[in-house]
Amino acid sequence: MKYFLTGATGFVGGRLAAMLRDRSHEVIALVRNPEKAIPLREIGITVAEGDVTDKESMRSAMEGCDGVFHVAGWYKIGVRDKTPGQKINVDGTRNVLELMKELEVPKGVYTSTLAVNSDTKGSVYDESYRFTGKHISEYDRTKAEAHDIALQFIEDGLPLVIVMPGLVYGPNGTSMSDEAFRMYLKRKLPVIPKKSAFCWAHVDDIAEAHILAYEKGKIGNTYIIAGPKHKVIEAFAIARDITGIRAPLSVPPVMLKMTSVLTSFIEKIIPLPDMYTSESLRVQAGVTYLGDNSKARRELGYNPRSLEIGLKETLSYEMEKMGK
């Protein structure tokens, strides 16, 4: 098979590209910066320079492909410049799907996220749930808008499957949670939120779920491919058992919310690290991003590993990298 892939220089996209090549598929990876794509070329991936924000830059690379994986996305929390969110997540998704329709690509998989549902306030929702409130971050908002665009394309007849990961972690991870674990290993993570909870999935399981969605997913369907549910304090208790390093102090959500209000004034005067901006603290303050992956298990054969197994591999890798 011949696949067109966006986001191949990213965390999930990179693993997906490698897995597709391991199965002898041809992969055309769209990249903005060819210099970042050297590892892709080394495993036999064809690199096409282009950008999801420029529709025509993708046309020749997508033409003749059997499938599209649109994984690219902007997922920054707490940064000052939020304009890329609209350009990449919303406009970029529309560009990719419009082109897929024009070129009559047989099937595509679009990477959405549980964040489109924002804070689930402890509830665990399935694919039928629709959030209608105000999102707590620009990432959540723009991915929700992009999700709606994908649904509209499906309604108009595009042969598309949507997948919704939750929190993705793993060796060399690039998210805020990955950075938090690295700070923890260095004994520099001061506190963690008491009530916050996520669905934790190892990056390899998420990449595998994308392939399952293409091969087994029903066109027009959405699949939550999030991992097992755990509170943040549970995740760090598992980390403690693995590493022997004491877990950070856990604090109630109200403390983070109060700190968020304070930092909203401070950040107008001086720049703060992304993890400590008012937006980041709001996202950490007792929120839950939870989803039910039963449909993906049932229809795709999705079977994500436990957090105990995934974290052991991840933390062992990170400790070795640090020379611990």
C-alpha positions as CSV (number, residue, x, y, z in Angstrom):
1,M,0.0,0.0,0.0
2,K,1.0,3.6,-0.5
3,Y,0.2,6.0,2.2
4,F,0.4,9.8,2.5
5,L,1.2,10.9,6.1
6,T,1.3,14.2,7.8
7,G,3.0,14.8,11.1
8,A,5.7,12.2,10.5
9,T,8.4,14.2,12.3
10,G,6.2,14.3,15.4
11,F,5.9,11.8,18.2
12,V,2.9,9.7,17.1
13,G,3.5,10.3,13.4
14,G,7.1,9.2,13.6
15,R,6.2,5.9,15.2
16,L,3.3,5.4,12.7
17,A,5.7,6.0,9.8
18,A,8.2,3.4,11.2
19,M,5.5,0.8,11.7
20,L,4.1,1.2,8.2
21,R,7.6,0.8,6.8
22,D,8.2,-2.3,9.0
23,R,5.1,-3.8,7.2
24,S,6.7,-3.0,3.8
25,H,4.2,-0.2,2.9
26,E,5.3,2.8,0.9
27,V,5.1,6.0,2.9
28,I,5.1,9.6,1.6
29,A,5.7,11.9,4.5
30,L,4.9,15.6,4.3
31,V,7.4,17.7,6.2
32,R,8.0,21.4,6.6
33,N,11.6,21.1,7.3
34,P,13.5,18.4,5.3
35,E,16.5,18.6,7.7
36,K,14.2,17.1,10.5
37,A,13.3,14.2,8.2
38,I,16.7,12.6,7.9
39,P,15.7,9.7,10.2
40,L,12.7,9.1,8.0
41,R,14.8,8.9,4.9
42,E,17.1,6.4,6.6
43,I,14.3,3.9,7.0
44,G,13.1,4.3,3.4
45,I,10.4,6.9,3.7
46,T,9.9,9.3,0.8
47,V,10.0,12.8,2.1
48,A,7.9,15.5,0.4
49,E,8.4,19.1,1.4
50,G,5.2,20.9,2.1
51,D,2.8,22.2,4.7
52,V,-0.7,21.4,5.7
53,T,-1.5,25.1,5.7
54,D,-0.6,25.2,2.0
55,K,-3.1,22.9,0.2
56,E,-1.3,22.9,-3.2
57,S,2.0,22.0,-1.6
58,M,0.5,18.5,-0.8
59,R,-1.2,17.7,-4.1
60,S,1.5,15.9,-6.0
61,A,2.6,13.9,-2.9
62,M,-0.9,12.7,-2.1
63,E,-1.8,11.9,-5.7
64,G,-2.1,8.1,-6.3
65,C,-2.0,7.2,-2.7
66,D,-4.1,4.3,-1.3
67,G,-4.7,6.0,2.0
68,V,-4.1,9.2,4.1
69,F,-3.1,9.5,7.7
70,H,-3.6,13.1,8.9
71,V,-1.7,13.1,12.2
72,A,-0.1,16.6,12.1
73,G,-1.4,18.9,14.8
74,W,-0.5,21.8,17.0
75,Y,-0.7,20.7,20.6
76,K,0.9,23.4,22.7
77,I,-0.4,24.4,26.1
78,G,0.6,27.5,27.8
79,V,2.5,29.2,25.0
80,R,2.0,32.9,24.3
81,D,1.6,32.6,20.5
82,K,-1.6,30.6,19.9
83,T,-2.1,31.6,16.3
84,P,-0.7,28.3,14.9
85,G,-3.6,26.4,16.5
86,Q,-6.1,27.8,14.0
87,K,-3.8,27.6,11.1
88,I,-2.6,24.1,11.6
89,N,-5.4,22.3,13.5
90,V,-8.4,23.9,11.7
91,D,-7.2,25.3,8.3
92,G,-4.7,22.5,7.9
93,T,-7.3,19.8,8.5
94,R,-9.7,21.3,6.0
95,N,-6.9,21.5,3.4
96,V,-5.9,17.8,3.8
97,L,-9.5,16.6,3.7
98,E,-10.4,18.8,0.7
99,L,-7.4,17.4,-1.2
100,M,-8.2,13.9,-0.2
101,K,-11.7,14.4,-1.6
102,E,-10.5,16.0,-4.8
103,L,-7.9,13.3,-5.5
104,E,-10.5,10.6,-4.6
105,V,-8.2,8.8,-2.1
106,P,-10.0,5.5,-1.1
107,K,-9.7,5.9,2.7
108,G,-8.2,8.2,5.3
109,V,-7.7,8.3,9.1
110,Y,-7.8,11.6,10.9
111,T,-6.3,12.0,14.4
112,S,-8.6,13.9,16.7
113,T,-8.3,13.8,20.5
114,L,-10.2,13.3,23.7
115,A,-9.5,17.0,24.4
116,V,-12.3,17.9,22.0
117,N,-14.6,17.0,25.0
118,S,-12.5,19.3,27.3
119,D,-12.8,18.6,31.1
120,T,-15.2,15.6,31.5
121,K,-15.4,16.3,35.2
122,G,-14.9,12.7,36.2
123,S,-17.4,11.2,33.6
124,V,-16.2,8.7,31.0
125,Y,-17.8,9.4,27.7
126,D,-18.0,7.3,24.5
127,E,-17.9,8.4,20.8
128,S,-21.5,9.7,20.9
129,Y,-20.8,12.5,23.4
130,R,-20.7,16.1,22.2
131,F,-19.3,18.9,24.3
132,T,-21.0,22.2,23.9
133,G,-19.4,24.4,26.6
134,K,-16.3,26.7,26.6
135,H,-13.0,24.9,26.1
136,I,-10.2,25.5,28.7
137,S,-7.4,25.8,26.2
138,E,-6.8,26.9,22.6
139,Y,-5.6,23.4,21.8
140,D,-8.9,21.9,22.9
141,R,-10.9,24.6,21.0
142,T,-9.1,24.3,17.7
143,K,-9.1,20.5,17.8
144,A,-12.8,20.5,18.5
145,E,-13.4,22.8,15.5
146,A,-11.2,20.5,13.3
147,H,-13.2,17.4,14.6
148,D,-16.4,19.1,13.5
149,I,-14.9,19.8,10.1
150,A,-13.9,16.1,9.7
151,L,-17.5,15.1,10.7
152,Q,-18.9,17.4,8.0
153,F,-16.6,15.9,5.3
154,I,-17.8,12.4,6.4
155,E,-21.4,13.6,6.1
156,D,-20.6,14.8,2.6
157,G,-19.3,11.4,1.6
158,L,-15.6,11.4,2.4
159,P,-14.3,7.9,3.2
160,L,-12.8,8.9,6.5
161,V,-12.3,7.3,9.9
162,I,-11.6,9.4,13.0
163,V,-9.5,8.3,16.0
164,M,-9.4,10.0,19.4
165,P,-6.3,9.4,21.5
166,G,-6.1,10.5,25.1
167,L,-2.8,11.3,26.8
168,V,0.1,9.8,24.8
169,Y,3.4,9.0,26.5
170,G,6.5,7.0,25.7
171,P,10.3,7.2,25.3
172,N,11.3,10.6,23.9
173,G,7.8,11.9,24.4
174,T,7.1,15.6,23.6
175,S,4.0,16.4,25.7
176,M,3.8,18.3,29.0
177,S,3.3,15.0,30.8
178,D,6.5,13.6,29.3
179,E,8.4,16.6,30.5
180,A,6.8,16.3,33.9
181,F,8.2,12.7,34.2
182,R,11.7,13.9,33.1
183,M,11.5,16.6,35.8
184,Y,10.4,14.0,38.3
185,L,13.4,11.8,37.5
186,K,15.6,14.8,38.1
187,R,13.7,15.4,41.4
188,K,12.7,18.9,40.1
189,L,8.9,18.4,39.9
190,P,7.5,20.2,42.9
191,V,3.8,19.3,42.9
192,I,1.2,17.2,41.1
193,P,-2.6,17.8,41.0
194,K,-4.7,15.6,43.2
195,K,-7.9,15.0,41.2
196,S,-6.6,15.2,37.6
197,A,-7.1,12.0,35.6
198,F,-6.3,11.0,32.0
199,C,-6.5,7.9,29.7
200,W,-2.8,7.0,29.3
201,A,-1.7,5.2,26.2
202,H,1.8,4.3,25.1
203,V,2.8,5.8,21.8
204,D,3.3,2.4,20.1
205,D,-0.2,1.4,21.0
206,I,-1.6,4.7,19.5
207,A,0.4,4.2,16.3
208,E,-0.9,0.6,16.1
209,A,-4.4,1.8,16.6
210,H,-4.1,4.1,13.6
211,I,-3.2,1.2,11.4
212,L,-6.1,-0.8,12.8
213,A,-8.4,2.1,12.1
214,Y,-7.4,2.1,8.5
215,E,-7.5,-1.7,8.1
216,K,-10.6,-2.5,10.2
217,G,-12.3,0.8,10.9
218,K,-15.7,1.4,9.4
219,I,-15.8,4.4,7.1
220,G,-17.7,7.3,8.8
221,N,-17.0,6.0,12.3
222,T,-15.1,7.5,15.2
223,Y,-13.0,5.4,17.6
224,I,-11.7,6.4,21.0
225,I,-8.2,4.9,21.1
226,A,-7.3,6.2,24.6
227,G,-5.5,4.0,27.1
228,P,-6.4,2.9,30.6
229,K,-7.8,5.5,33.1
230,H,-5.5,6.7,35.9
231,K,-5.3,9.8,38.1
232,V,-2.0,11.7,37.9
233,I,-1.2,10.7,41.5
234,E,-1.7,7.0,40.6
235,A,0.7,7.4,37.6
236,F,3.4,8.9,39.9
237,A,2.8,6.2,42.5
238,I,3.5,3.6,39.7
239,A,6.6,5.7,38.8
240,R,7.7,5.6,42.4
241,D,7.4,1.8,42.5
242,I,9.5,1.5,39.3
243,T,12.2,4.0,40.2
244,G,12.3,4.2,43.9
245,I,12.1,8.0,43.6
246,R,9.6,9.7,45.9
247,A,6.5,11.0,44.2
248,P,6.0,14.8,44.3
249,L,3.6,16.5,46.7
250,S,0.0,16.3,45.6
251,V,-2.1,19.5,45.9
252,P,-5.8,20.2,45.7
253,P,-7.2,21.8,42.5
254,V,-8.2,25.0,44.2
255,M,-4.5,25.7,44.9
256,L,-3.6,25.4,41.2
257,K,-6.7,27.5,40.2
258,M,-5.7,30.3,42.7
259,T,-2.1,30.1,41.3
260,S,-3.5,30.3,37.8
261,V,-5.2,33.6,38.6
262,L,-2.0,35.0,40.0
263,T,0.1,34.0,37.1
264,S,-2.4,35.5,34.6
265,F,-1.2,38.9,35.9
266,I,2.5,38.0,36.2
267,E,2.8,36.6,32.6
268,K,1.7,39.9,31.2
269,I,4.9,41.4,32.6
270,I,7.4,38.6,32.3
271,P,7.4,35.4,30.3
272,L,6.9,32.2,32.3
273,P,7.9,28.6,31.4
274,D,5.0,26.9,29.5
275,M,4.3,24.5,32.3
276,Y,3.6,27.3,34.7
277,T,1.5,29.7,32.7
278,S,-2.1,30.4,33.7
279,E,-3.4,28.3,30.9
280,S,-1.2,25.3,31.8
281,L,-2.2,25.5,35.4
282,R,-5.9,25.6,34.5
283,V,-5.5,22.5,32.4
284,Q,-3.7,20.7,35.4
285,A,-6.2,21.9,38.1
286,G,-8.2,18.8,38.8
287,V,-9.4,18.2,35.2
288,T,-10.2,14.9,33.7
289,Y,-10.0,13.9,30.1
290,L,-11.6,10.5,30.0
291,G,-13.1,8.3,27.3
292,D,-14.4,4.8,26.8
293,N,-12.3,2.7,24.3
294,S,-14.8,-0.2,24.3
295,K,-15.7,0.3,20.7
296,A,-12.1,0.3,19.5
297,R,-11.5,-2.9,21.5
298,R,-14.5,-4.5,20.0
299,E,-14.3,-3.5,16.4
300,L,-10.6,-2.9,15.8
301,G,-9.1,-5.4,18.2
302,Y,-7.3,-2.5,20.0
303,N,-5.6,-3.7,23.2
304,P,-3.4,-1.0,24.8
305,R,-0.8,-2.1,27.4
306,S,-1.2,-1.2,31.1
307,L,0.4,2.0,32.5
308,E,2.6,-0.2,34.7
309,I,4.2,-1.9,31.6
310,G,4.3,1.3,29.5
311,L,5.8,3.5,32.3
312,K,8.5,0.9,33.1
313,E,9.7,0.9,29.6
314,T,9.5,4.7,29.3
315,L,11.1,5.6,32.6
316,S,13.9,3.0,32.1
317,Y,14.7,4.6,28.8
318,E,14.7,8.1,30.2
319,M,16.9,7.1,33.1
320,E,19.4,5.4,30.9
321,K,19.4,8.5,28.7
322,M,20.2,10.6,31.8
323,G,22.9,8.2,32.9
324,K,21.1,7.1,36.0
